[in-house]
Amino acid sequence: MLILSRKVNEKIMIGDDISISIIEVRGDQVRIGVDAPKTVKVFRQEVFDAIKAENKAAAESKPVLPELDFGGASREVL
């Protein structure tokens, strides 16, 4: 892990097109701004973890198929 020190209004560049700006430092909180292309998804860690958990649960669940109505006709499955 790379650890950097930055002051308010200073930036960190990731590649050519992602920048992280230090907006404000207040007590033990730091407000940052992320400037990235729209194709790059940016999430807080807890949101990212929740999305991963939901995706995993959806992949593991069995699909619920609706009952099909054939107009009252009884069909026997062979």
Sequence and secondary structure as in RCSB ss.txt:
>XXXX:A:sequence
MLILSRKVNEKIMIGDDISISIIEVRGDQVRIGVDAPKTVKVFRQEVFDAIKAENKAAAESKPVLPELDFGGASR
EVL
>XXXX:A:secstr
       TT EEEETTTEEEEEEEEETTEEEEEEE  TTS    HHHHHHHHHHHHHHHHS         TT   
   
